[in-house]
Amino acid sequence: MSTASDVARVFTDTEEETYSMFSKPEQAMLSKGKVNRTIIEKILDMKFYNYQYEAMFRFFEAFLCTLRGWGLTPDTSRQFRLLKRFASDTNYDYYMEDKALKEKQEAVEVTPSGHIFKGDDLIAL
């Protein structure tokens, strides 16, 4: 026969593993306050009721505490907007990185002889 604390511990561990929209590696990243593109996309797609559910998990709560301005507002809807704004800003940063990388790749040209030139510079790199 198990005690109530054993049942609570097992339920919490199973619940986090099974029902969160974030995978185990994503949960580990979030608990450290880090994000990647997949996490940002999930946050951008997140609805308010999903946010309320995810906020019950320890890893997500730890991530939320790392956001700037988080402790300033106790209102759940404002916290949700703060999270969405963070995700939107981070997504824009990823977009600008991709755009800069694409422009850099377009500037480099390979000639038929195999030499690589950048822009109007005729010195092979």
Steps between C-alpha positions, in 0.01 A plus 500: 500500500646835404480822691332814375837667438613207280180521297534879463865471391427229241197688368697822458791330322266308268288806434797713398634228274170409338279803474722803446519645151879516545724195457750389765799679336288815462395475864866481602580809292206693641593413858839662432337808345611419145294477181536386140292550188270206569419627848435851368265364233308303764470809719379708206232237426404473867151606604418649839353177635816313389708761680299456820550123481873518424554755778418225751819310408819574692724523192270755336467702819880509527519629141236765561696634797794572267297741285569867559214674678341174606472574871355847441152382407289244687228504231496176298381661177779759516754227566369314196539814286853544636583142399352550152694827458822321601430224246417751228818702563713186505336375181579835333864465609512154339344645183762777481781247550362289215464807279858613566632149433305480174631840384854392584460178302357685199798738495747214445517370142672195353637544149503220240869446573416439866641819651290674764456874475311735729303781337714710263822391669692294244745361753434133561420416861 
